[in-house]
Amino acid sequence: MAVANNELQIVWSSANYKDLTTGAPSATSDLMALSGGTVDALVTVKADNQGTAADGDTVDLYALVSAGDADDDTTDDYPHDETDGDFLAQLDTYNVVSGDIATATVRLKVGVGVKIYAISSAASNTIRVSAVVNEKVVS
């Protein structure tokens, strides 16, 4: 039995990041399918304030994990947003030790796939979010 350590970039409309603005403060990443033998996973999420960070410039991140097709209609079912997703972290780009970049690494539930939902509370600044999944796969 072998254990692989795979890194999977979360993409947002085929880009490695998503800019959250006051006009569009939330976004859902593209679907990231996990490998069939995945037994454990971590996700690192990052928020980079594109302006001068102000008090309240935070991003809440949620995992939208699917266990499969709940109603047998041939498509996997996923939560939609912060109301039914799994809270991952709140990244505060103002109250950080260095610069205006905040990161967190947290455990991710293992399912058939995952999307990341991000919502910004910044009053005026654009905040760039990105994420990567590290999965442990047994073969």
Secondary structure, 3 states (H helix, E strand, C coil): CCEEEEEEECCECCECCEEECCCCCEEECCCEECCCCEEEEEEEEEEEECCCCCCCCEEEEEEEEECCCCCCCCCCCCCCCCCCCEEEEEEECCCCCCCCEEEEEEECCCCCEEEEEEEECCCCCCEEEEEEEEEEEEC
